[in-house]
Amino acid sequence: MNATIKTSLIIVALVLSVMVSSKVYALSVIDEELIRAVERNNISKFNELVSKGADINAKYAYGDPLLLKALRHEDGQIARLLIEKGADVNVKGDYSKTPLLEAVYFGNVGIVQLLIDKGADVNAQNKSGLTPLMYAVSQRHAGIAKLLLDKGAEVNIKNTKGWTPLLYAASSGKPEFVNLLISHGADVNRKYSDLISPLLWTIYDNDANMAKFLVDNNVEVNATYADNKTPLLEATWLGRTEIAKLLISKGANVNAVRSGGWTPLLFAALDGDAETVKLLIDKGAEVNASNDKGVTPLMGAACYGSFEIVNTLIANGANVNAKRTDGETSLMFAASRGYVSVTKLLIDKGADVNGRRASGWTPLLCAVSSGNSEVAKQLIASGAEINGSNSDASPIIYASYRGFAEIVKLLIDNGANINAKDPDGETPLMYAASHGHDEIVKFLKDKGADVNAKDSKGRTASMLAKMRGRTEVLETKEKFDPLKEDSENDHYVNRDDYTIKTLFSYRDVKAPVNCGDDKLISFYLKIIDKTDSGLTSPLGPQLNSVSLALLRIGYKALPAIRKDFTAAINSPFRYQRAQLLTYLLGRFHDGDTFEPIAKAALSHPSPEVRRTACWALPRVDNRRSIPLLIELLNTPSTSDEGKIYPLAIADALSTAINISFSRPVYHSGDTEPVAFWEDDDKWKEWAKFQKIDEKELLPKSVLDALNDRRLKREPKK
């Protein structure tokens, strides 16, 4: 047998196979009409078609059978007719749904009863393992749930997740459903996984009534789950006070420990639940039990400023000097968060005011970091070491850095070293000056701080202030000669112009408010080598307000712009920086005309905006663009590149006028407009610009060129 014959036989066999297998879906016209009648709930049409022999079990290849479709109609008439006429009551649709599941979901008791009477499987499950009883409980259909149970529904059946009807009942908020299931043999202590049970569910839902009902029905209160969780641990962790009290009263283990070493008392203390803390202690909870990080209930209470809980724990024997694994104490927790009353209580109860963490932090350093002068006063009055430092700095340095003037004064008045240095050699004055804390700078200077002290790189407070953009402290040293000091200290600004280039390119440095500041730029121009070629062209892709400041003070800007005006001017167009654009154009406007280089640049195609620069001008400032463009049109050009500028400017004028008329704006060849300005809030104000008569505005030669352009720009039909 040759290959052709074999192939033909295979094809014939496949066709026959498909025909046989798809017979159930090969619908006649009358069957299709019956399906449509059911979908439309057309009872008369349904009866007519059935009487003519339509198949009551017909279905499409994909989708639900007729009975399932009929059950979605609220009146249920067609569904009842189908059942009575013998439709398959256990047929399955999408996701293995059965008619009984559908009827239960919609709560139609009569249909449910009829389906059961006709032999529907009360324990049939869909693709997720859900049963009619689970549907009845989750949808809170009490009558249907009882009917199903009376007809043999399995009370402990599981879905694909291992959940039983009782878990759905616990989440329903209706104790009567739980009672119904228990009365039919539901197991209240059954674990569905290591993560969930009916009791845990009530805790997560914060349903105290349901929790009480379960506990009253002998649910196990000390059952353990994943990570050694118990119901009480979960209740205290989530702050479920009423449920926690219930569990404790029913004998829950108050010293249960979950993974990580967490106890109910530690959770309650962290949550600020004073009532539960007292109840746990009364029932024998260990007040000094700590977790794996060494955190005790007292630390948790101090961390969140719970004065009542701190007092209760100490009164019941909590160790006020217990340390976390990193050495942090309850006093440090309270001081770092500025809790005045808790700090005082801990000190009064014997907390060590000079204890140290592994990193060297003391309670006073913690207090300074919080900026709370009252806590700092308490610690100093109780003997805290003023000049005790960690691996980075001392309290006076931290206070100066953060700008806490009151604490700086407090520390100095109590003997802090005014010229203390951090590992980099920086002093309090350097930190205050470089971060713009004027009040602290003045105070430190008045108290005799060394203004000439140098850090490990030879920098003084004044130099650091200027480097970090703090113009407000530039005058703190009279008759300061920046160039001389820079030279003497081999300051890196003189070597590679890093600081000023940073100002030009990134805008923020340390103080965004000073970017583009003429005074600051002028200062740096005194420092840098004015013959350095690195600053001859500070324009380009990063053009910004700082560069505008450079232009205003006139430093080597115009030669650079003249050299590459096109690149310079495209950037403000691209980013719509109207202020900079106006300035640039103004510098090349001599009396009544523009220099040729400006017109050439404006009319030159820009790869960044895919149009000429002047085409973008209306987007930057539409109101000013029209007279400016007209002026450009009337200015003769002597540049070779200027040849194309009349059409380019006419194109821009067209855009400007379109914006003024609130017309749609098109790109050449586009079928859709770029924008309808009238619908854009950003442009609404500009769209109100006075309407302009083009014929009066433009000369005929330009109008002709403009109309020619417009024809090319009209949307394609």
C-alpha positions in Angstrom: 0.0 0.0 0.0 1.6 3.2 -1.1 1.9 6.3 1.1 -0.9 8.2 -0.6 -3.5 5.5 0.1 -2.3 5.2 3.7 -2.7 9.0 4.1 -6.2 9.0 2.6 -7.3 6.1 4.9 -6.0 7.9 8.0 -7.9 11.1 7.0 -11.1 9.2 6.5 -10.7 7.4 9.9 -10.1 10.7 11.6 -13.2 12.3 10.0 -15.3 9.4 11.1 -13.9 9.5 14.6 -14.7 13.2 14.9 -18.2 12.7 13.6 -18.9 9.9 16.1 -17.3 11.7 19.1 -19.0 15.0 18.3 -22.4 13.5 17.8 -23.6 14.8 21.2 -22.8 18.3 20.1 -24.1 18.0 16.5 -27.1 20.3 17.1 -30.1 20.5 14.9 -31.8 23.8 14.1 -34.6 23.0 16.5 -32.1 22.2 19.3 -30.3 25.5 18.8 -33.7 27.3 18.9 -34.4 25.5 22.2 -31.1 26.7 23.7 -31.9 30.2 22.7 -35.4 29.9 24.2 -34.0 28.8 27.5 -31.4 31.5 27.6 -34.2 34.1 27.0 -36.6 32.4 29.5 -39.2 32.1 26.7 -41.6 29.5 28.2 -44.1 29.4 25.4 -41.3 28.9 22.8 -39.7 26.3 25.0 -43.0 24.3 25.2 -43.5 24.6 21.5 -40.0 23.3 20.6 -40.1 20.4 23.2 -43.5 19.3 21.7 -41.8 19.2 18.3 -39.1 16.9 19.7 -36.3 19.2 20.7 -33.6 17.5 22.9 -34.0 18.7 26.5 -30.4 17.7 27.2 -28.9 19.5 24.2 -25.8 21.6 24.7 -23.1 23.3 22.7 -19.7 21.8 22.4 -18.5 24.3 25.0 -20.7 25.7 27.8 -23.4 24.6 30.2 -26.3 22.2 29.5 -29.8 23.5 29.3 -30.8 22.7 32.8 -27.9 24.7 34.3 -28.8 27.7 32.0 -32.4 27.5 33.1 -31.5 27.5 36.8 -30.1 31.0 36.5 -33.6 32.4 35.8 -35.1 33.5 39.1 -38.6 32.2 38.5 -37.2 28.7 37.8 -40.2 27.7 35.6 -38.2 26.3 32.7 -35.9 24.5 35.0 -38.8 22.9 36.7 -40.3 21.9 33.3 -36.9 20.4 32.2 -36.6 18.4 35.5 -40.2 17.1 35.2 -39.7 16.2 31.5 -36.7 14.0 32.5 -33.6 16.2 32.0 -30.4 14.7 33.5 -30.2 16.1 37.0 -26.6 15.1 37.5 -25.3 16.5 34.2 -22.1 18.6 34.6 -21.3 21.9 33.1 -18.2 24.1 33.1 -16.0 23.5 36.2 -18.0 20.3 36.9 -21.0 22.3 38.2 -24.1 20.2 38.7 -27.8 21.4 38.7 -28.0 20.9 42.4 -24.9 23.0 43.1 -26.4 25.8 40.9 -29.8 25.6 42.6 -28.2 25.7 46.1 -26.1 28.7 45.1 -29.1 30.7 44.0 -31.1 29.6 47.1 -34.1 28.0 45.3 -35.4 25.6 47.9 -38.2 24.3 45.7 -35.9 23.4 42.9 -33.4 21.9 45.3 -36.1 19.6 46.7 -37.2 18.6 43.2 -33.7 17.8 42.1 -33.1 15.7 45.2 -36.4 13.9 44.6 -35.3 13.2 41.0 -32.1 11.6 42.1 -29.6 14.5 42.3 -26.3 13.6 44.0 -26.2 15.6 47.3 -22.5 15.1 47.6 -21.5 15.9 44.0 -18.4 18.2 43.9 -17.3 20.8 41.4 -13.7 21.2 40.1 -12.7 22.8 43.4 -14.3 20.1 45.5 -17.2 22.3 46.7 -20.4 20.4 47.6 -24.0 21.6 47.8 -23.7 21.7 51.6 -20.6 23.9 51.4 -22.5 26.2 49.1 -25.5 26.3 51.4 -23.5 27.2 54.4 -21.3 29.8 52.7 -24.4 31.4 51.1 -26.2 31.2 54.5 -29.2 29.2 53.2 -30.1 27.6 56.5 -33.2 25.8 55.2 -31.3 24.2 52.3 -28.4 23.2 54.5 -30.8 21.3 56.8 -32.6 19.7 53.8 -29.2 18.5 52.4 -28.2 17.1 55.8 -31.5 15.3 56.2 -31.0 13.9 52.7 -27.6 12.4 53.4 -25.1 15.2 52.7 -21.7 14.3 54.2 -20.9 16.7 57.0 -17.1 16.1 57.1 -16.4 15.9 53.4 -13.4 17.9 52.2 -12.8 20.2 49.2 -9.5 20.3 47.3 -8.0 22.5 50.0 -9.0 20.1 52.8 -11.7 22.4 54.1 -15.0 21.0 55.4 -18.5 22.5 55.7 -17.7 23.4 59.3 -14.9 25.8 58.3 -17.3 27.6 55.9 -19.8 27.7 58.8 -17.3 29.3 61.1 -16.6 32.0 58.6 -20.3 32.7 58.0 -20.7 34.6 61.3 -23.8 32.5 62.0 -23.4 30.2 65.1 -26.7 28.4 64.1 -24.9 26.9 61.1 -22.1 25.6 63.3 -24.6 24.2 65.7 -26.5 22.5 62.8 -23.3 20.8 61.5 -22.2 19.8 65.0 -25.6 18.2 65.6 -25.0 16.1 62.5 -21.6 15.0 63.5 -19.1 17.7 62.4 -15.7 17.4 64.0 -15.0 20.7 65.8 -11.3 19.8 66.4 -10.5 18.7 63.0 -7.4 20.4 61.5 -7.7 21.3 57.9 -4.0 22.0 57.5 -1.2 23.4 59.7 -2.5 26.9 58.9 -6.2 27.0 59.6 -9.1 25.6 61.7 -12.6 26.9 62.6 -11.2 28.5 65.8 -8.3 30.2 64.0 -10.7 31.4 61.4 -12.8 33.2 64.0 -9.7 34.8 65.4 -8.7 36.1 62.0 -12.2 37.4 61.5 -12.3 38.8 65.0 -15.6 37.1 65.6 -15.7 36.8 69.4 -19.3 35.4 69.3 -18.4 32.5 67.0 -15.2 31.9 69.0 -17.2 31.6 72.2 -19.7 29.2 70.5 -16.9 26.9 69.3 -15.2 27.0 72.7 -18.5 26.2 74.4 -18.7 23.2 72.1 -15.4 21.8 73.3 -13.0 23.0 70.7 -9.4 22.5 71.7 -7.9 25.8 72.9 -4.3 24.6 73.0 -4.1 23.0 69.5 -0.9 23.8 67.8 -0.3 24.7 64.1 2.5 25.7 61.8 5.4 27.4 63.6 4.0 26.2 66.9 1.2 28.7 66.8 -1.7 28.3 69.2 -5.1 30.1 69.2 -3.9 32.4 72.1 -0.7 33.3 70.3 -2.7 34.3 67.2 -5.2 36.2 69.3 -2.6 38.3 71.2 -0.5 38.8 68.0 -3.6 40.2 66.2 -4.8 42.2 69.2 -8.0 40.3 69.6 -8.6 41.2 73.2 -12.0 39.7 73.8 -11.0 36.4 72.2 -7.7 36.3 74.1 -9.7 36.8 77.4 -12.0 34.0 76.4 -9.2 31.6 75.6 -7.3 32.4 78.8 -10.5 31.8 80.8 -10.8 28.4 79.1 -7.3 27.3 80.1 -5.2 28.3 77.1 -1.4 28.0 77.8 -0.2 31.5 78.7 3.4 30.5 78.3 3.1 28.9 74.9 6.1 29.8 72.6 5.9 30.0 68.8 8.9 29.9 66.5 11.2 32.9 67.1 10.5 32.7 70.8 7.4 34.8 70.8 5.0 34.5 73.7 1.4 35.8 74.3 2.7 38.3 76.9 5.3 39.7 74.5 2.7 40.1 71.8 0.2 41.7 74.1 2.9 44.1 75.4 3.9 45.1 71.9 0.3 45.7 71.0 -0.3 47.9 74.0 -3.1 45.7 75.3 -2.9 46.5 79.0 -5.9 44.4 79.9 -4.6 41.2 78.4 -1.1 41.8 79.9 -2.6 41.9 83.4 -4.8 38.9 82.7 -1.8 36.9 81.4 0.4 37.8 84.4 -2.4 36.9 86.7 -2.5 33.5 85.1 1.2 32.9 85.5 2.8 34.3 82.3 6.6 34.7 82.6 7.4 38.4 82.6 11.1 38.1 81.6 10.7 35.5 78.8 12.4 36.8 75.7 12.3 35.9 72.1 15.3 34.7 70.0 16.5 38.3 69.6 16.4 38.9 73.4 13.3 41.1 73.3 11.3 41.0 76.5 7.8 42.2 77.2 9.2 45.2 79.0 11.2 46.2 75.9 8.2 45.9 73.8 6.1 48.1 76.1 8.9 50.7 76.3 9.3 50.7 72.6 5.7 51.8 72.1 5.5 54.1 75.1 3.0 52.0 77.1 3.4 53.6 80.5 0.7 51.4 82.2 2.1 48.2 80.8 5.7 49.2 81.7 4.6 49.9 85.2 2.6 46.6 85.5 5.6 44.6 84.2 8.1 46.2 86.6 5.7 45.7 89.5 5.6 42.0 88.6 9.3 41.6 88.5 10.4 42.6 85.0 14.2 43.2 84.7 14.7 46.9 83.8 18.3 46.3 82.6 17.7 43.2 80.5 19.5 43.5 77.2 18.5 42.5 73.7 21.1 40.4 71.8 22.7 43.7 70.4 22.8 45.2 73.9 19.8 47.5 73.6 17.8 48.0 76.8 14.3 49.1 77.6 15.6 52.6 78.5 17.3 52.9 75.1 14.0 52.0 73.4 12.1 54.6 75.3 14.8 57.3 75.0 15.2 56.9 71.2 11.5 57.4 70.7 11.2 60.4 73.1 8.8 58.8 75.7 9.4 61.2 78.6 7.2 59.5 81.2 8.4 56.0 80.4 12.0 57.1 80.5 11.5 58.7 83.9 9.8 55.6 85.2 12.6 53.3 84.0 15.2 55.6 85.5 13.4 55.7 88.8 13.2 51.9 88.8 16.9 51.6 88.4 17.6 51.5 84.7 21.3 52.0 83.8 21.6 55.5 82.2 25.1 54.6 80.8 24.5 51.2 79.4 25.8 50.6 75.9 24.7 48.7 72.9 27.3 46.6 71.0 27.7 49.6 68.6 28.4 51.9 71.5 25.1 53.7 71.6 24.1 55.0 75.0 20.6 56.1 76.3 21.8 59.7 75.9 22.8 59.2 72.2 19.4 57.6 71.7 17.7 60.6 73.2 19.6 63.0 71.1 18.7 61.1 67.9 15.0 61.5 68.8 15.5 65.3 69.3 13.7 65.2 72.7 15.4 67.6 75.0 13.2 66.6 78.0 14.5 63.0 77.8 18.0 64.3 77.4 17.6 66.5 80.5 16.3 63.5 82.6 19.3 61.4 81.5 21.9 64.1 82.2 20.3 64.8 85.6 20.6 61.1 86.3 24.3 61.0 85.6 24.4 60.1 81.9 27.9 60.6 80.4 27.9 63.8 78.3 30.8 62.9 76.0 30.2 59.2 75.7 30.3 58.3 72.0 29.6 55.4 69.8 31.8 54.3 66.8 30.7 57.3 64.8 30.2 60.4 67.1 29.2 61.9 70.4 25.9 63.4 71.5 27.0 67.0 70.7 28.0 66.0 67.1 24.6 64.2 66.6 22.7 67.2 67.9 24.7 69.6 65.7 24.2 67.4 62.6 20.4 67.0 63.2 19.9 70.7 64.0 18.6 70.3 67.6 19.6 73.7 68.9 18.0 73.2 72.3 19.9 70.0 72.9 23.2 71.5 71.7 22.8 74.2 74.2 21.9 71.7 76.9 24.9 69.6 76.2 27.4 72.5 76.1 26.0 74.0 79.3 26.6 70.6 80.9 30.2 70.2 79.8 30.1 68.6 76.4 33.3 69.0 74.4 32.6 71.8 71.9 35.4 70.8 69.6 34.7 67.0 69.7 35.6 65.2 66.5 34.1 62.2 64.7 36.3 59.6 63.1 36.7 61.8 60.0 37.8 64.7 62.1 34.6 66.8 61.7 33.5 68.9 64.6 30.0 70.1 65.8 30.6 73.4 64.0 31.4 71.7 60.8 28.2 69.7 60.9 26.1 72.6 61.8 27.7 74.9 59.1 27.5 72.3 56.3 23.9 71.5 57.1 22.7 75.1 57.3 21.9 75.2 61.1 22.5 79.0 61.6 21.4 79.2 65.2 23.7 76.4 66.2 26.6 77.9 64.2 26.2 81.2 66.0 25.9 79.6 69.4 29.0 77.4 68.9 31.0 80.4 67.7 29.9 82.5 70.6 30.9 79.6 72.9 34.4 79.5 71.4 34.2 76.7 68.9 37.4 76.5 66.8 36.4 78.0 63.4 39.8 77.1 61.9 39.7 73.4 62.9 40.2 71.0 60.0 38.9 67.6 59.3 41.0 64.7 58.1 41.0 66.1 54.6 42.1 69.6 55.7 38.7 71.2 55.3 37.3 73.8 57.6 33.6 74.4 58.6 33.4 77.3 56.2 34.7 75.2 53.3 32.4 72.4 54.0 29.4 74.8 54.1 30.3 76.2 50.7 30.9 72.8 49.2 27.5 71.6 50.3 25.6 74.5 48.9 25.0 76.4 52.2 25.0 79.9 50.9 23.5 81.2 54.2 26.8 80.6 56.0 29.1 82.0 53.4 29.5 85.2 55.4 30.3 83.6 58.7 34.0 84.4 58.4 34.8 88.0 57.6 37.3 88.8 54.8 37.3 85.2 53.7 39.5 84.7 50.6 38.1 81.6 48.9 40.8 81.3 46.3 43.6 81.6 48.8 42.1 79.0 51.1 41.3 76.7 48.3 44.9 76.9 47.1 46.4 76.4 50.5 44.3 73.3 51.1 44.7 71.8 47.6 40.9 71.7 47.4 39.6 69.3 44.8 37.3 71.9 43.3 40.4 73.5 41.9 41.5 70.2 40.4 38.6 69.0 38.4 35.7 71.5 38.9 33.7 68.6 40.4 31.4 70.7 42.6 30.4 73.3 40.0 29.9 70.6 37.4 27.7 68.8 39.8 25.7 72.0 40.3 25.2 72.4 36.6 24.3 68.8 35.8 22.3 67.4 38.8 20.6 70.4 40.3 20.3 69.0 43.8 23.8 68.6 45.4 23.0 68.7 49.1 20.5 71.6 49.0 18.0 71.7 46.1 16.8 75.1 47.2 20.2 76.6 46.2 20.4 75.2 42.7 20.6 78.0 40.2 21.5 80.5 42.9 23.5 83.3 41.3 25.4 84.0 44.5 26.5 80.4 44.9 27.5 80.1 41.2 29.4 83.4 41.5 31.3 82.1 44.5 32.4 78.9 42.8 33.5 80.9 39.7 36.0 82.7 42.0 37.4 79.4 43.1 37.8 77.5 39.8 40.4 78.0 37.3 38.8 80.3 34.7 41.0 79.0 31.9 39.8 75.5 32.4 38.2 74.2 29.2 35.8 71.9 31.1 33.3 74.7 31.7 33.3 76.4 28.3 30.2 74.6 27.3 28.0 73.8 30.3 25.0 73.5 27.9 23.5 70.4 26.3 21.2 67.6 27.4 21.4 68.6 31.1 20.5 72.2 30.5 18.6 73.5 33.5 18.0 76.3 35.9 21.6 76.2 37.2 22.9 76.7 33.7 20.5 79.7 33.4 22.2 81.1 36.5 25.5 80.6 34.8 24.3 82.5 31.7 22.9 85.4 33.8 26.3 86.0 35.4 28.0 85.8 32.0 30.7 83.2 32.5 32.0 81.9 29.2 28.5 81.2 28.1 28.0 83.0 24.8 31.0 81.7 23.0 29.9 78.1 23.8 26.3 78.9 22.7 27.4 80.5 19.5 29.6 77.5 18.7 26.7 75.0 19.0 23.5 77.0 19.3 21.3 74.2 17.8 22.2 71.7 20.4 21.9 74.3 23.1 18.4 75.5 22.1 16.9 72.0 21.5 17.2 71.1 25.1 14.9 73.7 26.5 12.4 73.0 23.7 12.6 69.4 24.5 11.9 69.9 28.2 9.6 72.9 27.8 11.7 75.2 29.9 10.2 78.5 28.9 12.4 80.7 31.1 15.6 79.3 29.7 14.3 79.4 26.2 13.3 83.0 26.4 16.7 83.9 27.8 18.6 82.1 25.1 16.5 83.7 22.3 16.8 87.1 24.0 20.6 87.0 24.0 20.6 86.6 20.2 18.1 89.3 19.5 19.9 92.5 18.6 17.5 95.4 18.5 14.8 94.6 15.9 16.3 91.4 14.5 17.7 88.0 15.4 21.2 87.0 14.5 21.3 84.5 11.6 22.6 81.8 13.9 19.5 82.0 16.0 17.2 81.7 13.0 19.2 78.8 11.6 19.0 76.9 14.9 15.3 77.6 15.3 14.5 76.2 11.8 17.0 73.4 11.9 15.3 69.9 12.2 15.8 68.5 15.7 16.3 64.7 16.1 15.1 65.0 19.7 11.7 66.5 18.9 11.4 65.2 15.3 10.5 68.7 14.2 12.3 72.1 13.9 13.0 73.8 17.2 10.6 76.6 16.3 7.8 74.1 15.7 8.1 73.3 19.4 8.0 76.9 20.5 4.2 77.1 20.8 4.3 74.2 23.2 6.7 76.1 25.4 4.8 79.4 25.4 2.0 79.7 22.9 1.0 83.3 23.8 4.5 84.7 23.2 5.3 82.4 20.2 3.1 84.1 17.6 4.7 87.6 17.7 8.1 86.0 18.1 7.6 83.8 15.0 6.3 86.7 13.0 9.4 88.7 13.9 11.5 85.7 12.8 9.7 85.6 9.5 10.4 89.2 8.8 14.1 88.9 9.6 16.3 88.1 6.6 18.7 85.2 6.9 22.2 85.1 5.6 22.9 81.5 6.8 22.8 78.6 4.4 20.8 76.7 7.0 18.4 79.6 7.1 17.0 78.7 3.7 14.5 76.4 5.2 13.3 78.7 8.0 10.3 80.4 6.3 8.4 77.1 5.9 9.6 75.9 9.3 8.3 79.0 11.0 5.1 78.9 9.0 4.6 75.4 10.3 5.1 76.6 13.8 2.7 79.5 13.2 0.1 77.0 12.0 0.5 75.1 15.2 0.3 78.2 17.3 -2.9 79.3 15.6 -4.4 75.8 15.8 -3.7 75.9 19.5 -5.3 79.3 19.7 -8.4 78.1 17.9 -8.4 74.9 19.9 -8.1 72.9 16.7 -6.7 69.4 16.5 -3.0 69.4 15.7 -1.6 66.8 13.3 1.9 65.5 12.5 2.6 65.2 8.8 1.1 62.0 7.4 -0.7 61.1 10.7 -4.3 59.8 10.5 -5.0 60.8 14.1 -4.4 64.3 15.7 -1.6 64.7 18.1 -3.9 66.4 20.6 -7.2 68.3 21.0 -5.9 71.1 23.3 -9.4 72.1 24.4 -9.8 68.7 26.2 -6.4 69.0 28.0 -6.5 70.8 31.3 -2.8 71.7 31.0 -3.5 73.8 27.9 -7.0 75.2 28.7 -5.7 78.6 29.7 -3.6 78.9 26.6 -6.5 77.8 24.4 -8.3 81.0 25.4 -5.9 83.1 23.5 -7.4 85.6 21.2 -8.4 84.2 17.8 -6.2 85.4 14.9 -7.1 85.9 11.2 -4.3 84.2 9.3 -4.9 86.3 6.2 -4.2 89.5 8.1 -1.4 88.0 10.0 0.7 86.4 7.3 2.0 87.6 3.8 0.5 85.7 0.8 3.8 83.9 0.0 3.9 82.5 3.5 0.2 81.7 3.5 0.6 79.7 0.2 3.5 77.7 1.7 1.5 77.2 4.9 -1.5 75.9 3.0 0.7 73.6 1.1 2.0 72.2 4.4 -1.5 71.9 5.7 -2.6 69.8 2.8 0.1 67.3 3.7 -0.9 67.4 7.3 -4.6 66.8 7.0 -5.7 63.4 8.2 -5.9 60.6 5.6 -9.5 59.7 4.6 
